[in-house]
Amino acid sequence: MALMHAMQSGHTPFAKTMMRILATLQEEKPSGESWLRDLVNRVSNALGDRPTILDSDLERAANETGSFRNLATRGYDTFSPEKCEPAISAAIRPAVGS
């Protein structure tokens, strides 16, 4: 439970930061059931004069940690330890810059 909370606590500020960037750029924020995946997709693609905000490696890492965040908030009763390693690796990658 502590690991799921830590992963969720790390991904939430990331998502809020991406939303603030979109607001600063006066871009529409995503909504609906898949808003988090849509957010990552949007900031990972250039739009008009705006370059990409996340490169493809960070996009993959954000999607992996986002999937784990979804598990932590909605499906913790189906938690499987095998799902931890990819999400932890994805979370570490942006932190260490590799």
Secondary structure as UniProt FT lines:
FT   HELIX           2..24
FT   TURN            25..26
FT   TURN            33..34
FT   HELIX           35..43
FT   TURN            48..49
FT   HELIX           56..74
FT   HELIX           76..78
FT   HELIX           81..83
FT   HELIX           84..96
//
